[in-house]
Amino acid sequence: MKYGYFDDENREYVITDPITPWPWINYLGNEDFFSLISNTAGGYAFYKDAKFRRLTRYRYNNVPMDNGGRYFYINDHDTVWSPGWKPVKTPLDKYECRHGLSYTRIKGEKNGLEAEVLFFVPLKSWCEVQKVKLTNNSPEAKSFKLFSFMEWCLWNAEDDQNNLQRNLSTGEVEIAGSTIYHKTEYKERRNHYAFYHVNSEIQGFDTDRESFVGLYNEYSGPQAVLEGKPRNSHAHGWSPVASHYLEIELKPGESKELVFILGYVENSDDEKWESKNLINKVKAKDAIEQFNTPGKVDAALKDLQKYWDDLLSGYVLNSGDERLDRMVNIWNQYQCMVTFNMSRSASFFEVGIGRGMGFRDSNQDLIGFVHQIPERAKERIIDIASTQFEDGGAYHQYQPLTKRGNDAIGGNFNDDPLWLILSTTEYIKETGDYGILDEMVPFDNDESRAKPHFDHLKASFYHVVNNIGPHGLPLIGRADWNDCLNLNCFSTNPNESFQTTENKSGGTAESVMIAGLFVVYGREFVKLCRQIGNNDEADAAEPHVDRMVDAIKKHGWDGDWYLRAYDFYGKKVGSKENQEGQIFIESQGWCSMAEIGRDEGMVHKALDAVKERLDCEYGIVLNNPAFTSYVLEYGEISTYPAGYKENAGIFCHNNPWIMIGETMIGRGEQAWEYYRKICPAYLEDISDLHKTEPYVYSQMIAGKDAHKPGEAKNSWLTGTAAWNYYAITRYILGVRPDYDGIIIDPCIPSSWKGYGVSRKLRGTTYNIKVENPDGVCKGVKEIRVNGKKCNDSIVSYSPGEVLDVEVIMG
């Protein structure tokens, strides 16, 4: 069943039924100020950090689902309703939600009164704008009452839920005209406040939650709204909210537009006050002045749309398949930008409290957005590298507000360092900016220990070399990419974190996945060294990569597929010798991408085993057979029910590694089949089963052993977004940048006749036309550039030029 449709021309997903199988959300904001918004206007806003600068309160995992947001209540002669259906849930005569690129429009109609709300965060601003348009479509004049509503969070989202003996005594607000200011703790240690404004004279307000809602009422029926009468309440110590009350009259056919602004302000310590206990409102008034008319709001929205026009112009596909085109050209690129902003920190599955920006995550996310915002990609690389240690290890996460490593999580996830080589080399290939290697970057955020960024890459490479186990394979540490494979943990305490509890001493557990990863990015490090003329460094590094290849062939092969690991006791993981978990996807992906043992047939065998043992109707599961009992020496992976998450779930993040591996051996049909199975635009018809948004990837789809195979969870913030974009654009469509030019090497289904790609790169626009007259999967017979035959497989960069590139497969 579908709950809406794609509007490709306007780059929107249009939801026509508010009762979606899961809240279908969007993200507002592109820098500093962000909001999450569901199709019923649920969600919350924050400045930079969803933990430490939460503006509005949201209750996760609640009943009813998706409770709390930015709401508008209409009392039309005792008929009470909301334009987004929730929270009131009065049946609407019409409903529509349009999720666009960094904006959302929600429209509802009841008894001839239409209410449309546009939500977005203007560029370079610290506020969310909400433009409300009210239209009387009835033949009679209408008079009705409008209430806005949002509930303030007391800034630290974690403390907000816990420390009630303090928090129920700290709330403070200030009301000035049509603006409600949230100034809790501003008089002591905070230099920031928030505000909620409407550009119209109000007839009342409320700032105390219990006064407005009623102590035993719910959002669906606030007492003030039901009675049509505000309390003009002042929150003093208790739970602060913000609600404007307006009385409105509309003639038949008449419309009225209102602009609401939710904003955030920081003041220096010497500019906090305008007088005793009255906050300095200058910056708030400046922000209000920017967007206080519908015309200003419309202009700001046009600027935002132009911003996305520019971002999406770097890679444009014309394949003839509208579902593929909308994913490559719009939604996959958009999701990659959201993961750049959020990493894994704030979604409807991640509450924005426990996770900051991941070292591993953020490096991988970069491959999906570097072509859109290379300048900010460079800044992100430097931020990540600054949390690295001198031995090459790293904090596993850092907080976006401080950009410092997260002590609570710590480090010793031994795959982390290698991803820095991935992000840096992809950035250089995209931009040609070798200067990043000379940037002075601190270790552990200590400027006194700063070294050139190249030294960070070298430290990443040698962190693996210096942490080798008894089989010549990399030690896994606390975990590798799979944080739930905890081979040194041995936890029997349900209150412990598998990842951060003290690992058993003397652990020699090894990871074949890190080994394959090291071969791929170890070779990339060597290639970079030669590219910059540092042959001595390349000559020193290359033998370590060769030894790793030998170790994988000798100790990482199980006869038909690559092993996953060796456990604490030196026993094989991911082997026919195991009763459960005999084969894992990760090592098949990375060792195939590294083409380890290709000449001996190992890559073909491993990928055949993936097809036979791991593939299912909805994607490739992570392992097989699923674990049915807790394995103490394996950790969290064996705690999940069979078919979910890391225990034989379809962990979509790693499916693209197999897709890329298939392109290495020329199997275009298989790569494409795997791509389609997890691509959301191809799953829209099974939304009842899939549940999550049909316009973005989910982290996990329930596997073949699950109670309900095909059900997805944890959408939006997942490395799946970047890796699927990387797999489809660079390896299936085969258009990828390299140091000296652009490589065009498609691997597609033999039935494809061709496609076109427009790619902007280093000041050059490549208009690429791929033709497949012989119906092959892989192989380029001829490349012509502006009509002239190209004698190389790489098309050179030509800044300032537009190049017509014709590619004939055969």
C-alpha positions in Angstrom: 0.0 0.0 0.0 1.2 3.5 -0.8 0.7 6.5 1.5 1.7 9.1 -1.0 3.7 9.7 -4.2 6.9 11.2 -5.5 6.6 14.7 -7.1 9.9 14.6 -9.0 9.4 18.0 -10.6 9.2 19.7 -7.3 11.6 17.3 -5.6 9.0 16.4 -2.9 7.5 13.3 -1.4 3.8 14.0 -1.0 2.0 12.1 1.9 -1.7 11.9 1.5 -2.6 9.8 4.5 -1.4 11.1 7.9 -1.5 7.6 9.5 1.7 6.3 8.0 3.2 3.0 9.1 5.9 4.9 11.1 6.3 8.7 11.4 7.8 9.8 8.0 10.1 12.6 8.7 12.2 15.3 7.2 15.2 17.4 8.3 15.2 21.2 8.4 18.4 23.2 8.4 21.8 22.9 6.8 24.3 24.5 9.2 24.2 25.2 13.0 20.4 25.2 13.5 18.4 22.0 12.8 14.9 20.6 13.2 13.3 17.1 12.8 9.7 17.2 11.6 7.3 14.3 11.0 4.4 14.3 8.6 2.2 15.4 11.5 4.5 18.2 12.6 6.1 16.1 15.4 9.7 16.4 16.3 12.1 19.0 17.8 14.7 21.7 17.2 18.2 22.2 18.4 21.3 24.3 17.9 24.3 22.3 16.7 24.1 19.6 19.3 20.9 17.6 20.0 22.1 16.8 23.5 23.5 20.0 24.8 21.4 22.6 22.9 17.9 21.1 22.6 15.3 23.8 22.2 12.1 21.9 22.2 11.1 18.8 24.1 10.3 15.4 22.5 9.3 12.1 24.1 10.7 9.1 22.3 9.2 5.6 22.3 5.9 7.0 23.6 2.3 6.1 23.4 0.8 7.4 21.3 3.7 7.4 18.8 5.3 10.7 17.8 4.0 12.8 20.6 5.3 16.3 20.8 6.2 18.9 18.2 5.3 22.3 16.9 1.6 22.3 16.9 -1.2 24.6 15.8 -4.7 24.2 17.2 -7.8 25.6 15.6 -11.0 26.0 17.6 -13.7 26.7 15.0 -16.9 27.0 17.0 -16.0 24.1 19.2 -14.6 21.9 16.4 -11.0 21.5 17.5 -8.5 20.3 14.9 -4.9 20.6 13.8 -3.6 21.0 10.2 -1.3 18.0 10.5 -4.0 15.8 12.0 -2.0 15.2 15.2 -2.1 15.9 18.0 -5.9 16.4 18.1 -6.6 13.6 15.5 -9.9 15.1 14.4 -10.7 13.5 11.0 -9.8 16.0 8.3 -11.7 16.7 5.1 -8.3 17.1 3.3 -4.7 16.4 4.3 -1.4 16.7 2.6 2.2 16.8 3.7 5.0 17.7 1.2 8.5 16.8 2.4 10.9 18.8 0.3 14.6 19.5 0.4 15.1 21.1 3.9 11.4 22.2 4.0 8.0 20.7 4.8 4.5 21.9 4.0 1.6 20.5 5.9 -2.0 21.3 4.8 -5.3 20.3 6.4 -8.9 21.4 5.8 -11.9 21.1 8.0 -15.4 22.5 7.5 -14.3 24.8 4.8 -11.3 26.2 6.7 -7.9 25.4 5.2 -4.7 25.7 7.1 -1.3 25.3 5.4 2.0 25.5 7.3 5.4 25.9 5.7 8.3 24.9 7.9 12.0 25.5 7.1 15.2 26.9 8.5 16.5 29.7 6.3 20.1 29.6 5.1 22.7 31.1 7.5 20.1 31.6 10.3 19.5 30.3 13.8 15.8 29.9 13.6 12.9 27.8 12.2 10.3 29.7 10.3 6.7 28.6 10.2 4.5 30.4 7.7 0.8 29.7 8.4 -1.8 30.4 5.7 -5.4 30.3 6.7 -8.1 30.3 4.0 -11.8 30.4 4.2 -13.1 28.1 1.4 -16.7 28.2 2.7 -19.5 30.5 1.5 -19.9 31.9 5.0 -17.7 34.3 7.0 -15.6 32.4 9.6 -14.4 33.5 13.1 -12.2 31.1 14.9 -9.4 30.8 17.4 -5.8 29.8 16.7 -3.3 28.5 19.3 0.3 27.9 18.6 2.2 25.5 20.9 5.6 24.1 21.6 7.2 22.8 24.8 10.7 24.0 25.8 13.4 21.5 26.6 15.7 22.6 29.5 18.6 22.6 27.1 20.5 19.4 28.1 18.2 16.7 26.7 19.6 14.0 28.9 19.4 16.0 32.1 16.0 17.2 31.0 14.6 13.7 31.5 16.4 12.9 34.8 17.0 15.6 37.3 13.4 16.6 38.0 14.0 17.7 41.6 16.0 20.6 40.0 14.4 21.0 36.6 10.9 21.4 38.0 12.1 24.5 39.8 14.3 26.2 37.1 12.0 27.1 34.2 11.9 30.8 33.4 10.3 32.8 30.6 9.8 36.4 29.6 6.9 37.8 27.5 7.3 40.9 25.4 4.5 41.8 23.0 4.1 38.8 20.6 7.4 37.1 21.6 7.8 34.5 24.2 11.4 34.1 25.5 12.8 30.9 27.1 15.6 32.0 29.5 15.9 29.1 31.9 19.4 29.2 33.6 20.3 32.3 31.6 21.0 34.4 34.7 23.7 32.0 35.8 25.9 29.8 33.6 24.2 30.0 30.2 24.8 32.6 27.5 21.9 31.5 25.3 18.2 31.8 25.2 15.4 30.8 22.8 12.3 32.7 21.6 9.0 32.0 19.8 7.5 35.0 17.9 4.5 35.7 15.7 4.3 38.7 13.5 0.8 39.8 14.7 -0.8 41.3 17.7 -1.9 38.5 20.0 -5.0 38.3 22.2 -3.4 36.1 24.8 -0.6 33.6 25.6 0.5 30.7 27.8 3.9 29.7 29.0 3.1 27.2 31.8 2.4 23.7 30.6 0.0 22.6 33.2 -2.1 25.8 32.9 -2.4 25.4 29.1 -2.7 21.6 28.8 -4.3 20.7 32.1 -2.5 18.4 34.5 -4.3 15.3 33.4 -5.0 16.2 29.8 -2.9 15.3 26.8 -1.6 17.2 23.7 -4.7 16.0 21.9 -7.0 18.1 24.1 -5.4 21.0 25.9 -7.8 22.6 28.4 -7.1 26.1 27.1 -7.9 25.1 23.5 -11.0 23.1 24.4 -12.3 26.1 26.3 -11.1 28.5 23.6 -9.6 30.7 26.3 -5.9 31.3 27.1 -4.7 31.5 30.7 -2.0 34.2 30.1 0.2 32.0 32.4 3.8 32.7 33.4 6.0 29.6 33.9 8.1 30.3 37.0 10.0 27.2 38.0 7.5 24.8 36.5 7.5 23.4 32.9 7.8 26.2 30.4 6.0 26.2 27.0 5.1 28.8 24.4 1.6 29.3 23.0 0.2 32.3 21.2 -3.5 32.9 21.1 -5.1 34.7 18.1 -8.7 35.5 17.3 -9.2 35.5 13.5 -12.0 36.4 11.2 -12.1 35.6 7.5 -14.6 36.5 4.8 -15.5 33.8 2.2 -12.5 33.3 0.0 -10.3 35.4 2.2 -6.8 34.3 3.3 -4.5 35.4 6.1 -0.8 34.7 6.5 1.1 34.6 9.8 4.8 34.1 10.4 6.0 32.3 13.5 9.7 32.2 14.3 11.4 29.8 16.7 14.9 31.1 17.3 18.1 30.7 19.3 20.4 33.5 20.5 23.9 33.6 22.1 25.2 36.7 23.9 28.6 37.4 25.2 28.8 37.7 29.0 29.1 41.5 28.9 26.0 41.8 26.7 23.6 39.5 28.4 21.2 42.0 29.9 19.3 45.1 28.7 18.5 45.9 32.4 18.0 44.0 35.7 16.6 40.6 34.9 15.6 41.6 31.3 17.5 39.7 28.7 19.3 41.5 25.8 16.9 41.0 22.9 18.8 42.8 20.1 19.8 39.6 18.3 16.4 38.2 18.6 14.8 41.3 17.2 17.3 41.3 14.3 16.3 37.7 13.5 12.7 38.5 13.7 13.2 41.5 11.4 14.7 39.2 8.8 11.7 37.0 8.4 8.7 38.9 9.8 6.6 39.2 6.6 5.4 36.5 4.2 7.3 38.2 1.4 10.6 37.8 3.3 9.8 34.2 4.1 9.1 33.4 0.4 12.3 35.1 -0.6 14.2 33.0 2.0 12.6 29.8 0.7 13.7 30.7 -2.9 17.2 31.1 -1.6 17.0 27.7 0.0 15.7 26.1 -3.2 18.5 27.7 -5.2 21.0 26.3 -2.7 19.7 22.8 -3.4 19.6 23.5 -7.2 23.3 24.2 -7.0 24.1 21.2 -4.7 22.3 18.7 -6.9 23.8 19.9 -10.2 27.1 18.2 -9.6 25.8 14.7 -10.6 22.7 14.3 -12.7 21.7 11.0 -14.2 19.3 10.3 -17.1 18.7 6.6 -17.1 15.1 6.3 -18.3 14.2 4.7 -15.0 12.4 7.3 -13.0 12.9 5.5 -9.7 16.7 5.3 -10.2 16.9 8.9 -11.4 15.0 10.2 -8.4 17.2 8.3 -6.0 20.6 9.3 -7.7 19.6 12.9 -8.5 17.5 13.8 -5.5 16.8 11.7 -2.5 20.1 9.7 -2.1 22.1 12.9 -2.4 19.8 14.7 0.1 20.1 11.9 2.6 23.9 12.0 2.3 23.8 15.7 3.2 21.6 15.0 6.2 24.0 12.3 7.4 26.8 14.9 7.0 25.0 17.2 9.4 23.8 14.6 11.9 26.1 11.6 11.6 24.1 9.1 13.8 23.1 11.5 16.5 19.5 12.6 16.0 16.7 10.8 14.3 13.4 9.1 15.3 15.5 6.1 16.3 18.5 8.0 17.7 17.5 10.4 20.5 20.4 12.8 20.1 21.7 12.1 23.6 24.0 9.0 23.5 25.8 9.4 20.2 27.9 12.2 18.9 29.7 12.4 15.5 31.3 9.0 14.8 34.9 8.8 13.7 34.2 5.9 11.5 30.7 7.1 10.5 31.7 10.7 9.5 34.6 9.5 7.4 32.4 7.2 5.5 29.6 9.7 5.1 31.9 12.0 3.4 32.0 9.9 0.2 28.4 10.7 -0.3 28.6 14.5 0.0 32.2 15.5 -0.9 31.1 16.4 -4.5 28.4 18.8 -3.1 30.3 20.7 -0.4 34.0 20.1 -0.7 34.9 23.0 1.5 32.9 21.8 4.4 34.1 18.2 3.7 37.6 19.5 4.2 36.6 21.1 7.5 35.0 17.8 8.6 38.1 15.8 7.8 40.2 18.1 9.9 37.7 17.9 12.8 37.8 14.1 12.7 41.6 13.9 12.5 41.9 16.3 15.4 40.4 13.6 17.7 43.0 11.0 16.7 45.8 9.9 19.0 49.4 9.9 18.1 49.5 6.1 17.8 46.9 6.3 15.1 44.0 5.2 17.3 41.1 7.6 17.9 38.1 8.5 19.9 35.2 6.6 18.5 32.9 9.7 18.7 33.1 13.4 19.3 30.5 16.0 20.3 29.6 18.5 17.5 29.3 21.4 19.9 32.8 21.1 21.3 34.4 19.0 18.5 36.3 17.1 21.3 36.5 13.4 21.7 33.8 11.7 23.7 35.5 10.2 26.9 32.4 8.2 27.7 32.8 6.1 24.6 36.6 6.2 24.4 38.5 4.4 21.6 40.1 1.1 20.6 37.7 0.3 17.8 40.5 -0.8 15.5 38.9 -0.1 12.1 38.4 3.6 12.9 41.8 4.9 11.7 41.6 3.4 8.2 38.5 5.4 7.3 40.5 8.6 7.5 42.5 7.4 4.5 39.3 6.9 2.6 37.8 10.3 3.3 41.1 12.2 2.6 41.9 10.4 -0.7 38.3 10.8 -1.9 38.5 14.5 -1.0 41.8 15.0 -2.9 40.5 13.1 -6.0 37.4 15.3 -6.0 39.1 18.6 -5.5 42.8 18.2 -6.4 43.6 19.9 -3.1 46.8 18.2 -2.0 47.3 21.1 0.4 45.1 19.3 3.0 48.1 17.0 3.6 50.2 20.0 4.8 47.5 21.3 7.2 48.7 21.3 10.8 46.2 19.1 12.7 46.4 18.4 16.4 46.4 15.0 18.0 43.7 14.7 20.7 42.8 18.3 20.1 46.1 19.4 21.6 47.6 22.1 19.4 51.0 21.6 20.9 51.0 18.2 19.3 49.9 19.3 15.9 51.5 17.7 12.8 50.7 17.8 9.1 47.6 15.9 8.1 49.7 13.5 6.1 51.2 12.3 9.5 47.7 11.5 10.6 47.2 9.2 7.6 50.6 7.6 8.2 49.6 7.0 11.8 46.3 5.5 10.6 48.2 3.1 8.4 50.7 2.0 11.0 48.1 1.7 13.7 47.1 -1.5 11.9 50.7 -2.6 11.3 51.5 -2.1 15.0 48.4 -4.1 16.2 48.8 -7.5 14.5 47.6 -10.7 16.0 49.1 -14.3 15.9 47.8 -15.0 12.4 49.3 -11.8 11.0 45.8 -10.3 10.9 44.7 -7.0 12.6 43.6 -7.1 16.2 40.0 -6.2 16.5 40.2 -4.2 19.8 36.8 -3.4 21.3 35.2 -4.1 17.9 35.7 -3.4 14.2 33.0 -1.9 11.8 30.5 -4.2 13.5 30.2 -2.7 17.0 28.2 -5.7 18.1 31.0 -8.3 17.4 32.7 -7.9 20.8 35.3 -10.7 20.9 37.2 -9.4 23.9 34.2 -8.3 26.1 32.8 -11.4 27.8 29.9 -9.5 29.5 27.5 -11.2 31.8 26.1 -8.0 33.4 23.0 -6.7 31.6 23.8 -3.1 32.8 27.1 -3.0 30.9 27.7 -1.6 27.5 29.2 -4.3 25.3 31.3 -1.7 23.5 32.7 0.3 26.4 33.0 -2.2 29.2 36.6 -3.1 30.1 37.8 -5.8 27.7 39.4 -9.0 28.9 43.1 -8.6 29.1 45.4 -10.4 26.8 42.9 -10.5 23.9 44.3 -11.6 20.6 41.0 -11.6 18.7 41.7 -10.7 15.0 39.4 -9.2 12.3 39.5 -10.4 8.7 37.3 -7.5 7.8 39.9 -5.0 9.0 42.5 -7.0 7.0 40.5 -6.5 3.8 39.9 -2.9 4.7 43.6 -2.4 5.3 44.5 -3.9 1.9 42.1 -1.5 0.1 43.1 1.7 1.9 46.7 0.6 2.5 47.0 0.4 -1.3 45.3 3.8 -1.5 47.9 5.2 1.0 50.7 3.8 -1.1 49.2 5.3 -4.2 48.8 8.7 -2.6 52.4 8.6 -1.4 53.6 8.0 -5.0 51.2 10.6 -6.3 52.9 13.3 -4.2 56.4 12.0 -4.9 57.0 10.4 -1.5 58.3 7.1 -2.9 60.3 6.3 0.2 57.2 6.3 2.3 55.4 4.2 -0.4 58.2 1.7 -0.6 58.2 1.3 3.2 54.4 0.9 3.4 53.8 -1.4 0.4 55.4 -4.6 1.9 53.0 -4.4 4.9 50.0 -4.5 2.4 51.5 -7.5 0.6 52.0 -9.3 3.9 48.4 -8.7 4.8 47.3 -10.2 1.4 49.3 -13.3 2.2 47.9 -13.6 5.7 44.3 -13.4 4.4 45.0 -16.1 1.8 46.7 -18.3 4.4 44.6 -17.7 7.5 41.5 -15.8 6.3 40.1 -18.3 3.8 37.7 -21.0 4.8 37.5 -22.9 1.5 34.5 -21.2 -0.1 34.4 -17.8 1.6 36.5 -15.5 3.7 36.5 -16.0 7.5 35.1 -13.2 9.6 37.6 -13.2 12.5 39.5 -15.2 15.1 38.1 -15.0 18.6 39.8 -14.5 22.0 40.8 -18.2 22.1 42.1 -18.2 18.5 39.1 -20.1 17.2 37.6 -19.3 13.8 34.5 -17.0 13.5 32.5 -17.2 10.3 33.6 -20.7 9.3 32.0 -24.0 8.3 33.5 -25.2 11.7 30.9 -23.1 13.5 27.4 -24.3 14.2 25.9 -20.8 13.8 27.3 -17.6 12.1 29.2 -19.7 9.5 29.5 -16.9 7.0 29.5 -13.1 7.4 29.0 -10.4 4.8 31.7 -7.9 5.9 34.8 -9.8 5.1 33.3 -11.1 1.8 32.7 -7.5 0.8 36.1 -6.0 1.8 38.2 -8.9 0.6 36.3 -9.0 -2.7 36.8 -5.2 -3.1 40.5 -5.8 -2.4 40.4 -8.6 -5.0 42.3 -10.9 -2.7 42.9 -14.3 -4.3 41.0 -13.3 -7.5 43.4 -15.2 -9.7 42.8 -18.3 -7.5 39.0 -17.9 -7.8 38.5 -16.8 -4.2 36.5 -13.7 -5.1 34.1 -15.5 -7.3 33.7 -18.3 -4.7 33.1 -15.9 -1.9 30.5 -13.9 -3.8 28.8 -17.1 -5.0 28.5 -18.1 -1.3 27.0 -14.7 -0.5 24.3 -15.3 -3.1 23.7 -18.8 -1.9 23.9 -18.3 1.9 23.1 -14.7 2.6 20.8 -13.3 -0.1 17.1 -13.1 0.4 14.0 -11.4 -1.1 14.7 -8.1 0.7 18.6 -7.9 0.6 21.7 -9.6 1.9 21.7 -10.6 5.5 24.7 -10.0 7.7 25.4 -13.6 8.7 24.1 -17.2 8.4 22.9 -19.2 10.1 21.5 -16.7 12.7 22.5 -17.1 16.3 19.8 -18.7 18.5 21.7 -18.6 21.8 24.0 -16.1 23.5 27.7 -16.7 22.7 29.7 -15.1 25.5 32.9 -14.7 23.5 31.0 -13.0 20.6 29.1 -10.4 22.6 26.1 -8.3 21.5 25.7 -9.8 18.0 24.2 -12.9 19.5 21.8 -11.1 21.8 19.4 -10.0 19.1 16.5 -12.2 18.0 17.3 -14.0 14.8 16.9 -11.8 11.7 17.2 -8.5 13.4 20.1 -5.9 13.4 23.5 -7.6 13.4 22.1 -11.1 14.0 21.3 -12.0 10.4 19.4 -8.8 9.7 19.8 -7.1 6.4 22.2 -4.4 7.6 21.9 -2.2 4.5 25.2 -0.4 5.1 27.3 -3.3 4.0 25.2 -4.5 1.0 27.0 -1.9 -1.3 30.3 -3.6 -0.4 29.0 -6.7 -2.1 27.6 -4.6 -5.0 31.1 -3.1 -5.6 32.7 -6.6 -5.3 30.4 -7.9 -8.0 31.4 -5.0 -10.3 35.1 -6.0 -9.7 34.4 -9.3 -11.5 32.0 -7.8 -14.0 28.7 -9.2 -12.8 26.5 -6.2 -13.5 23.2 -8.1 -13.3 24.0 -9.2 -9.7 25.2 -5.8 -8.6 22.0 -4.2 -9.9 19.8 -6.9 -8.3 21.3 -6.2 -4.9 21.0 -2.4 -5.4 17.3 -2.6 -6.3 16.4 -4.9 -3.4 17.2 -2.3 -0.7 16.6 0.9 -2.7 13.7 2.7 -1.0 12.1 4.1 -4.2 11.6 0.5 -5.4 10.0 -0.5 -2.1 7.2 2.1 -2.1 4.5 -0.4 -3.0 5.3 -2.4 0.2 5.2 0.5 2.6 2.8 -1.4 4.9 5.6 -4.0 5.4 8.7 -1.8 5.1 7.2 0.9 7.4 10.0 3.5 7.1 10.1 6.3 4.5 10.0 5.3 0.8 12.4 8.2 0.0 15.4 7.4 2.2 17.5 4.3 3.2 17.1 2.5 6.5 20.0 1.0 8.4 18.3 -2.4 8.9 15.7 -4.5 7.2 14.5 -7.6 9.0 16.1 -10.7 7.4 14.8 -14.1 6.4 15.0 -15.5 9.9 12.9 -12.7 11.4 9.3 -12.9 12.5 8.4 -10.3 9.8 11.0 -10.3 7.0 11.2 -7.0 5.1 10.3 -4.7 7.9 12.8 -1.8 8.1 14.1 0.2 11.1 16.4 3.1 11.8 15.9 5.2 8.7 17.9 8.3 7.6 21.1 8.3 9.7 23.0 5.4 8.3 26.2 4.8 6.3 23.9 3.0 3.9 23.2 6.4 2.3 26.8 7.2 1.3 27.8 3.7 0.4 24.8 3.1 -1.9 25.4 6.4 -3.6 29.1 5.5 -3.9 28.2 2.0 -5.3 25.7 3.2 -7.9 27.5 6.3 -9.1 31.1 5.2 -9.1 30.9 1.4 -9.7 27.6 0.5 -11.4 27.3 3.6 -13.4 31.1 3.7 -13.3 31.8 7.4 -13.2 34.5 8.2 -10.6 37.2 10.8 -10.0 40.8 9.8 -9.7 43.9 11.9 -9.1 44.6 12.8 -12.7 41.2 12.6 -14.3 37.8 10.9 -14.3 37.5 7.2 -14.8 34.5 5.8 -16.7 34.1 2.1 -16.2 30.5 1.0 -16.0 29.3 -2.4 -14.8 25.6 -2.7 -15.6 22.9 -5.3 -16.6 23.4 -6.4 -20.1 19.9 -5.4 -21.0 20.7 -1.7 -20.4 21.1 0.1 -23.7 22.8 3.1 -22.1 22.4 6.2 -20.0 23.6 9.8 -19.6 25.5 11.4 -16.7 26.3 15.1 -16.3 29.2 15.4 -13.8 30.9 18.5 -12.6 34.4 18.0 -11.3 37.3 20.4 -10.7 35.8 23.1 -12.8 35.0 20.7 -15.7 31.5 19.7 -16.8 31.5 16.2 -18.3 28.4 15.4 -20.4 28.8 11.6 -20.5 26.8 9.4 -22.8 27.2 5.6 -22.3 26.1 3.3 -25.1 25.9 -0.5 -24.8 25.2 -1.8 -28.3 26.6 -5.3 -27.7 24.6 -5.9 -24.5 27.6 -6.5 -22.2 27.9 -6.0 -18.5 31.4 -4.6 -18.3 34.1 -3.4 -20.7 34.8 -0.1 -22.5 35.6 -0.4 -26.2 36.0 3.2 -27.0 35.9 6.7 -25.4 35.5 9.9 -27.5 35.9 13.4 -26.0 34.4 16.1 -28.1 34.4 13.7 -31.0 38.1 12.8 -30.7 39.1 9.3 -29.7 40.7 9.1 -26.2 43.6 6.7 -25.9 43.4 6.4 -22.2 40.7 5.0 -19.8 41.0 8.2 -17.8 39.5 11.5 -19.2 41.7 14.4 -18.1 40.5 17.4 -16.1 40.0 20.5 -18.2 39.0 23.4 -15.9 36.6 25.8 -17.4 35.5 23.5 -20.2 32.4 21.5 -21.1 33.4 18.1 -22.5 31.0 15.8 -24.4 32.2 12.2 -23.6 30.9 9.3 -25.6 31.5 5.9 -24.1 31.0 2.7 -26.1 30.8 -0.5 -24.1 31.9 -3.8 -25.6 
